[in-house]
């Protein structure tokens, strides 16, 4: 019976060692936001190894220990388990609390506070939050008709990771703000301001953010800036 137990423990330990190796390879290839999950999997395999070793080899010796030594051993295991719980779950809870705080500040238009919390995040999460904050804050200033401020907020986010905010999407959002401002100025017959704002639109991209006649382009021959000036000209004809 003892030999079967030893054999089972040995098989579980070998399986767990292989699992740790594969999980280790996975840890090197996943993004930062998934590394915690891989670490948790590795932790489970480690617990399997420790448990198998304990049941197969240490349990008989443990049962023979005095009461004091048993208490010390159990206390040590509880301490290790508590630390593991804090590391794997406590840190995730802290991250979730930070994410909730950022969302709360954004909903209250407290963007500087949201940025301050976000500055402590790892790169991948920080960039995702930066996109969320930038869109919300720029939209807030557009609603207040402060288009220069909104445009400045977007321009500050230039260089954000491509896999988080692709450049053509970023350019399209930037154009959307300029377009809103141009239309607002034109409706108020404030054509000089509309033209100044239109000049800040790209002259080599279409309205979807792609290079004119390049990959992904809609095929239009007009740039963002040209379309806006054509729109201003139409407003001038109608409203003058």
N, C-alpha and C positions, 0 to 999 in steps of 0.2 A: 504493500500500500504506500509505504514511504517512497519507494522507487518511482511509482506512478506519479505521486505528488511532485517529486523532484523533476520528473520528465515534463510534466505540465508546466511547472514554473519556468523551466528552462526554455520551453517553446514560446511561452508568453513573452519572456524577456528577449528572446531572439527576434520575435515579431515586432516588439516595441523598439528595439534598436534599429531595425530596418525602417520603421515608421519615422523615427527621429531623423534618419539620414534623408529620406524623401522630403520630409517637412522642412528640413534645413535647406535643401535645394529650392523648395518652393518659397521660402522666406527671402531668398536672394532675388527672386524674380517677380514678386508681387509688389504692389504699390504700398506706400507708407500706411494708408488707411486700412489695409488688410493684414499688416504685419502682426497686429495684436491677436487676430484670429489664429494665425499660424503658430504664434507663441503659445496660445492656449492649447492647441492640438499637441504641440511638443510637450507641454506640461502634463497633459493626460497620459501620453506615452511614458513619461518619466514616473508618474504615479503608478502606472502598471508595472514598470520595472521594480520600483521600490516595494509595491505590494506583493509581487511574485517572489521577490527575494525574501521578504519578511515571512510570507506563508510557507515557503519551501525550505528556508534555511534558518531563519531567526526565531520563528514562533516556538519551536521546541525549547530553544535556549531561553526565550523570553518567559515562558511558563515556569521555568526553573528559577527565575530571579526572585529575590526577596521583594516584599511589598514596597519598600522604599525605592528600590531600583526600578520597579514597574511604574511607580508614580512619576519618577524622573523621566523615564523613557517616553511615557505617554505625554507628559507635559512638553517635552521637546518636539514630539510629532505634531502636537496641537499648535505650538509656536510656528513651526515650519508651515503648516497648513494655513494658519492665519495670515502669515506674511504673503503666501502665494495668492490667497483670496484678495488681499489688499492690492497686490501688484497687478493682477490680471483684471479684477472687477472694479476695485476702487479707482484705479486710474481711468478706466472707461467711464465710470460714473462722473468723475471730475470733468472729463472731456464733454460728456453729455450736458453737464451743468453749464459749461462755458458756451456750448452751442446754443442752449436755451437762452442764456443771458444775451448773446449777440442778437438772436431773433427778437428778443424783447426790446432791446435798445433800438433796433432798426424800426420796429413797429411804432416806437415812440419818437422817431426822428432824432434819436440821440446817436448820431453817426460817429462822432469822435470817440465816445465811450465804447461803441462796438468795435472800432478799429483798434483801440487800446487792448481789448481782450484778445482780439484776433492776432495781434502781434506775437503772442506767446505760443501760437499753434505751430505744428510742423508744416513744412512748405506746401504739401499737397492740399491739406485742409485749409491752410491760410489763404491759398489762392482761390479756392472755391468760395470761401466766405468773402474774400475781397471782391469777387465778381458780384456776389449777392448784394453786398453793401454798396458797391459802385452803381449798380442798376437802380437800387432803391433810392439812393441819395440824389442821383442825377434826375430821376423821375420826380422827386420831391421839388427840386428847383425848377423843373419845367412847369410843374403845376403852379408854382409861384411866379412864373413868367420871367425867371432870372436865367436866361439861356446861356449867358456867358459863364455863370457859375456852374451850371450843369455840365457844360462842355469842358470846363476846367477839371471837374471831378473825373470825367471819363478819361481825359488826356493823362491824368496822373496815374491811371491804371495801365498805361502802355507798357508792354513788355511782360504781361502776365503769361503764365505757361500756356502754350498752344493747345495742349490737350484739355485744358480747363475752359479757355475762352478763345476759340479759333479766331484768327485775325479778321477773316471776312465778316464774322458775326460781330466782332468788336467794331469794325468799320461801319457796318450797317446800323448798329445802335448809335454810334456817333452821328451818322447822317440823319437818323431819325430825330435827334435832338435839334440839329441845325434846321432841318425841314420844318419842325414845329415852330421854331423861332421865326423863320422867314415868313411862314404863313401868318403868324400872329402880327408881325410888323406890317405886312402888306394889308391885312384887314384894317389896320389902324392908319393906313396911308403913310406909314413911316418907311418909305422906300429906301432912303439912304442907309438906315440901320439894317434893313433887310439885305442890302447888297454887301455891307460890311460883313455880316454874319455868313452870307453865302460864299464869300471869298475864303472862308475857313474850311470849306468842304474840299475833299480831294478832287484833283483834276485828272487823275489817271485811273480812277475806279468807277465801276458802275454802282447803281443804288443798292445792290446786294453785297457790296464790299469786295468784288472780284476785279482783277486787273482788266481793263477794257479789252475785249475780244480775246481774253486769255482763258485759261482753264476754269470752268465753272461759270463763266460769264454768260449773261442772258443774250448776248449778241448785240446789245444796243451800241450805237456809236456815240452816245452822249455820256459824258461823265456826270458825277454827282453835281459838280459846280455848274456845268452847262445846263442841267435840268433845272436847277434852282433859279438861275438867271432867266431862263425861258419862262418859268413860273412867275417871276417878278414882273417880267415884261407884259405878260398876260394880265396880271393884276393892274398894272399901270394903265393899260388900254381901257380896261373895264371901269376902273374907279376914277380916272381923271376926267 
